[in-house]
Amino acid sequence: MNAPKLTLTVAVPSYNKAPYIRRCLDSILRDKEFVDEIIVVDNASTDNTYEIAKEYEPQVKCYKNDKNLGMSGNWDRCIDLCKTDLLMIFHADDELMAGSLRKYLDFFEKHPDIGLAHADAIFVKNGEYASAIYQKTDKKEIRKAGAEAIDMPGNFCSTVIVKKEAYNRLGGFMAESCSSDMEMWRRIGSQYDIGHIDEATVYYHSNKDSY
């Protein structure tokens, strides 16, 4: 008997991303057949990010925090709202490449012991696709839990999918850390194998208002 398909949530934490949120959600919806739930968690934006996201309901579930929780706090809110096996925390100004989510699901099926999978990205500055740069994030397909996985190179947060059980086991992001995402990935790597998809899955956008 085949194992049940892993379920996936793509969570989009947002704060004042009105110029980019449509591009982000449109790109995720191109892969909607591979995702069980898409959520936007707005961190008390002062622009109309949340109102734009609401236009995508019911395909997208939208939440707005009563107050700004900080970046790490909003990522933790994404974890709390996730009810599926896998969670992708996808930045609101980035862009998913078509067909990417299927690649992650296939990868997790091929490597059931990993706690996290990440991929390469294409770096785009100020929307200039013509001068985009391919960013290689690793040379190893699997890094074994422990020293090897902890030593994983830096990557782009939007390329990362994590098993919800890993978050449940290890806790949330550290607000006091200046790089709370990498601290989390290394914490996961101390307990789980880490996987790398050897191709780009995301356009990582760096804009003048990125932070």
C-alpha distance (Angstrom), angle and dihedral (degrees) to the residues before:
residue distance angle dihedral
M1 . . .
N2 3.80 . .
A3 3.79 118.1 .
P4 3.81 114.0 -108.8
K5 3.79 115.4 -93.6
L6 3.78 115.0 -96.0
T7 3.78 112.7 -111.4
L8 3.81 121.8 -132.5
T9 3.80 137.5 -154.9
V10 3.79 121.7 -166.5
A11 3.80 108.2 -157.3
V12 3.80 121.1 -167.5
P13 3.81 113.8 -160.2
S14 3.78 109.0 -161.5
Y15 3.78 141.1 -173.9
N16 3.81 121.1 172.5
K17 3.81 94.1 -24.9
A18 3.81 98.5 137.3
P19 3.84 94.2 133.4
Y20 3.82 91.9 55.8
I21 3.81 110.4 27.6
R22 3.83 95.4 90.2
R23 3.81 92.0 53.0
C24 3.79 89.7 49.0
L25 3.82 96.8 48.5
D26 3.80 93.8 41.7
S27 3.80 89.5 54.9
I28 3.81 93.3 50.4
L29 3.80 92.3 46.6
R30 3.79 89.8 57.2
D31 3.81 84.8 69.4
K32 3.82 96.1 39.8
E33 3.82 93.2 126.0
F34 3.81 88.5 68.4
V35 3.82 98.7 46.4
D36 3.80 127.3 73.6
E37 3.79 97.9 -162.1
I38 3.80 136.3 10.8
I39 3.79 116.7 -163.4
V40 3.79 134.8 179.7
V41 3.80 116.0 -153.1
D42 3.78 107.5 -167.1
N43 3.78 115.5 -159.4
A44 3.82 98.3 -143.9
S45 3.80 94.9 -71.2
T46 3.79 117.2 -161.2
D47 3.81 92.3 -149.9
N48 3.84 127.8 59.9
T49 3.82 97.7 -85.5
Y50 3.80 91.8 119.6
E51 3.80 94.3 47.3
I52 3.82 90.9 52.2
A53 3.80 91.2 48.7
K54 3.83 90.4 50.7
E55 3.81 88.5 62.1
Y56 3.82 87.1 69.6
E57 3.79 95.0 60.5
P58 3.01 132.5 148.8
Q59 3.81 90.7 28.4
V60 3.80 88.2 52.0
K61 3.81 125.7 39.3
C62 3.79 112.5 -140.5
Y63 3.80 128.7 -154.1
K64 3.79 128.9 177.8
N65 3.79 123.0 -161.2
D66 3.81 116.9 -129.7
K67 3.79 88.3 -132.0
N68 3.78 136.6 10.3
L69 3.80 108.8 -83.4
G70 3.79 96.1 -170.7
M71 3.79 122.6 -109.7
S72 3.81 97.0 -73.0
G73 3.79 91.9 43.0
N74 3.79 90.9 53.7
W75 3.80 91.1 49.2
D76 3.81 87.5 53.1
R77 3.80 88.7 52.0
C78 3.82 88.0 55.5
I79 3.80 88.8 53.8
D80 3.81 91.7 49.3
L81 3.81 91.6 52.1
C82 3.81 94.8 47.9
K83 3.80 114.4 103.4
T84 3.82 98.5 170.7
D85 3.81 136.0 87.6
L86 3.81 94.5 -105.6
L87 3.80 133.9 36.1
M88 3.78 129.4 -160.9
I89 3.82 113.9 -169.5
F90 3.78 101.7 -156.7
H91 3.79 122.6 -170.2
A92 3.80 115.3 -120.1
D93 3.80 94.5 -127.1
D94 3.81 96.1 49.0
E95 3.80 128.9 89.3
L96 3.80 128.7 -135.1
M97 3.79 116.1 -136.8
A98 3.81 113.5 -125.1
G99 3.81 114.6 -95.4
S100 3.79 94.5 17.2
L101 3.80 99.9 118.0
R102 3.81 92.2 58.7
K103 3.81 88.3 55.8
Y104 3.80 91.3 55.9
L105 3.80 93.6 47.7
D106 3.80 90.9 49.4
F107 3.81 89.8 48.0
F108 3.81 93.8 52.2
E109 3.81 89.4 47.9
K110 3.81 90.2 51.3
H111 3.82 92.6 46.3
P112 3.84 107.2 33.1
D113 3.81 94.2 170.4
I114 3.81 97.3 62.5
G115 3.78 119.7 104.4
L116 3.79 96.2 -164.1
A117 3.80 137.7 24.2
H118 3.79 125.1 -165.9
A119 3.79 134.7 173.7
D120 3.78 145.0 -161.9
A121 3.80 120.7 -80.7
I122 3.78 141.2 -154.4
F123 3.80 110.8 -123.5
V124 3.80 114.0 -141.6
K125 3.80 120.3 -174.5
N126 3.80 119.7 -155.3
G127 3.80 92.0 -17.3
E128 3.82 94.2 -62.5
Y129 3.81 101.0 142.1
A130 3.81 92.2 170.8
S131 3.81 90.4 67.5
A132 3.81 96.2 39.2
I133 3.81 117.6 143.4
Y134 3.81 126.1 -141.8
Q135 3.80 109.6 -127.4
K136 3.81 117.1 -154.5
T137 3.81 110.3 -155.0
D138 3.82 102.3 -176.9
K139 3.80 143.6 -3.8
K140 3.81 97.6 -148.8
E141 3.79 124.3 78.6
I142 3.81 93.6 -153.5
R143 3.79 130.0 21.9
K144 3.78 112.8 -166.3
A145 3.80 119.1 -123.9
G146 3.77 113.2 -89.3
A147 3.79 129.2 31.6
E148 3.81 94.5 -4.0
A149 3.81 94.9 52.4
I150 3.80 93.7 41.0
D151 3.81 87.5 55.8
M152 3.81 91.8 58.3
P153 3.82 114.1 138.3
G154 3.79 121.3 -108.3
N155 3.78 117.2 -80.7
F156 3.77 142.5 -179.4
C157 3.81 114.5 -86.4
S158 3.80 93.0 -138.3
T159 3.82 91.1 61.0
V160 3.82 92.9 58.0
I161 3.81 126.7 99.9
V162 3.82 118.0 -177.6
K163 3.79 132.5 -168.4
K164 3.81 108.2 -111.0
E165 3.79 89.1 -134.5
A166 3.80 88.8 63.9
Y167 3.79 91.3 55.8
N168 3.81 90.5 45.0
R169 3.78 90.7 51.7
L170 3.79 100.5 41.8
G171 3.80 103.2 33.3
G172 3.78 133.1 -129.1
F173 3.79 137.0 -45.1
M174 3.80 118.6 -65.9
A175 3.79 107.9 -113.6
E176 3.79 92.9 -161.9
S177 3.80 93.1 56.5
C178 3.82 116.9 100.0
S179 3.81 88.0 -145.6
S180 3.78 103.0 30.7
D181 3.80 94.1 164.0
M182 3.82 94.9 56.5
E183 3.80 90.4 43.1
M184 3.81 88.1 54.9
W185 3.81 94.5 46.9
R186 3.80 90.5 51.3
R187 3.80 91.0 47.1
I188 3.80 88.5 53.6
G189 3.81 89.5 46.3
S190 3.79 90.4 56.6
Q191 3.81 88.6 65.1
Y192 3.82 106.8 22.4
D193 3.78 138.8 43.2
I194 3.82 113.0 -103.2
G195 3.81 122.2 -138.0
H196 3.81 131.7 -154.9
I197 3.81 126.9 -157.8
D198 3.78 107.5 -146.2
E199 3.80 97.9 -136.8
A200 3.78 139.3 58.5
T201 3.81 117.4 -85.4
V202 3.80 101.3 167.8
Y203 3.78 141.2 46.3
Y204 3.79 100.7 -136.3
H205 3.80 106.8 -153.3
S206 3.78 122.5 -152.9
N207 3.79 110.5 -168.6
K208 3.78 134.0 174.9
D209 3.81 89.0 -100.9
S210 3.83 96.5 44.2
Y211 3.79 117.4 128.3
